[in-house]
Amino acid sequence: MEMNIKGIDKEMHRKIAATLFNQTWNLIEKSRNSDENDLMISVSQASLFHWRFAGGGDLELSRGHWIISRVYSVLSMPESAIYHGNKCLELCKSGNLEDFEYGFACEALARAHYVKGELGEYDKYLKMAISYAEKIKEQDDRKWLETNINEIESRQKN
């Protein structure tokens, strides 16, 4: 869907989207109060919004849904996390994206189902994420996905 906001070109939307994505990640990693939790939701949604205006393709939109899913998992809102995790996975399929992207889509769904207490679905998506991680040739990308997978697994063991 092509969109336009008067006075903001696609490149500016792209810069805003990336900045908001990074700001979302900063919020995820810090200790937050209730207002910051609300801000984290807004910032993650705004990032996806700007990717749409920037003409983002399946890659950018899938990453936008991925971080929104992560936000909702962090905030123990599994229904929304699952919704955005599924959108991420759908975009991976429709865009024929790389194993790295599929791996993170499955990681998002594993995390969301874990938060919801659906351990069968958690296990299914965790195994899929691990399988995709094993296929990633770029060592740094594989390690980043494995780090996220290990973080979920360590939560389960506690």
C-alpha positions in Angstrom: 0.0 0.0 0.0 1.5 3.3 -1.1 1.0 6.1 1.4 2.2 9.7 1.7 2.3 12.3 4.4 2.8 15.8 3.0 6.2 17.2 3.8 7.9 13.9 4.7 9.6 12.0 2.0 10.3 8.3 1.9 13.9 8.7 3.0 12.9 10.7 6.1 10.3 8.0 6.9 13.0 5.4 6.6 15.3 7.3 9.0 12.5 7.8 11.5 11.5 4.1 11.3 15.0 2.9 11.9 15.5 5.4 14.8 12.2 4.3 16.4 13.2 0.6 16.0 16.4 1.3 17.8 14.7 3.4 20.5 12.3 0.5 21.0 15.2 -1.9 21.6 16.7 0.6 24.1 13.4 0.5 26.0 13.2 -3.3 25.9 16.7 -3.5 27.5 16.1 -1.1 30.4 14.2 -1.3 33.6 10.9 0.6 32.8 8.0 2.1 34.7 4.4 1.9 33.5 4.6 5.1 31.4 7.8 3.8 29.7 6.0 0.5 29.0 3.2 2.5 27.2 5.9 4.5 25.4 7.6 1.3 24.3 4.3 0.1 22.6 3.8 3.4 20.9 7.4 3.7 19.7 7.4 0.1 18.3 4.1 0.7 16.5 5.3 4.1 15.2 8.4 2.4 13.7 6.2 0.0 11.7 4.0 2.9 10.7 7.0 4.8 9.2 8.2 1.7 7.4 4.9 1.6 5.7 5.2 5.2 4.6 8.8 4.6 3.6 7.6 2.0 1.2 9.2 -0.8 3.3 9.1 -4.2 1.7 8.5 -7.5 3.4 11.9 -7.4 5.1 11.3 -4.1 6.9 7.7 -4.9 7.7 8.5 -8.3 9.1 11.2 -6.7 11.3 8.6 -4.1 12.4 6.2 -6.9 13.4 9.0 -8.8 15.1 9.9 -6.0 17.4 6.2 -5.3 18.2 5.8 -9.0 19.1 8.9 -8.7 21.3 7.4 -5.7 23.1 4.2 -7.5 23.8 6.0 -10.6 25.0 8.1 -8.5 27.4 4.9 -6.9 28.7 3.2 -10.3 29.1 0.6 -9.5 26.5 0.8 -12.8 24.6 -2.3 -12.4 22.3 -0.8 -9.3 20.7 2.6 -10.9 20.7 1.3 -13.9 18.8 -0.6 -11.7 16.4 2.5 -9.7 15.4 4.7 -12.9 15.4 2.3 -14.5 12.9 2.4 -11.3 10.8 6.1 -11.5 10.8 6.1 -15.1 9.7 3.6 -14.4 7.0 5.8 -11.7 5.6 8.8 -14.0 5.7 6.8 -16.4 3.5 5.3 -13.9 1.1 8.7 -12.1 0.7 10.7 -15.3 0.4 13.0 -13.9 3.1 16.3 -15.4 4.4 16.6 -18.0 7.1 17.7 -15.3 9.6 14.3 -13.6 9.2 12.4 -16.9 9.5 14.4 -17.8 12.5 13.5 -14.6 14.3 9.8 -14.9 13.3 9.8 -18.4 14.9 11.8 -17.0 17.9 9.0 -14.3 18.4 6.3 -17.0 18.2 8.2 -19.3 20.6 8.6 -16.4 23.1 4.9 -15.3 22.8 3.6 -18.8 23.3 5.9 -19.3 26.3 4.4 -16.1 27.8 0.9 -17.5 27.2 1.8 -20.8 28.8 1.3 -22.8 25.5 4.3 -25.0 25.9 3.5 -27.2 23.0 3.4 -24.3 20.6 6.5 -22.8 22.4 8.4 -26.0 21.8 7.3 -26.2 18.1 8.4 -22.7 17.3 11.6 -23.0 19.4 12.7 -26.0 17.4 11.9 -24.2 14.2 14.0 -21.2 15.3 16.9 -23.5 16.2 16.6 -25.2 12.8 16.7 -21.9 11.0 19.7 -20.7 13.1 21.6 -23.8 12.1 21.2 -22.9 8.4 22.5 -19.3 8.7 25.9 -19.0 7.2 26.8 -15.5 8.5 28.3 -16.2 11.9 27.3 -12.9 13.5 23.7 -13.3 12.3 23.6 -16.9 13.6 25.0 -15.9 16.9 22.5 -13.1 17.4 19.6 -15.5 16.7 21.1 -18.1 19.0 21.6 -15.5 21.8 17.9 -14.7 21.6 16.9 -18.4 21.5 19.1 -19.1 24.5 17.5 -16.2 26.4 14.1 -17.8 26.0 15.4 -21.2 27.0 17.1 -19.8 30.1 13.8 -18.3 31.2 12.1 -21.6 30.9 14.7 -23.3 33.1 14.1 -20.8 35.9 
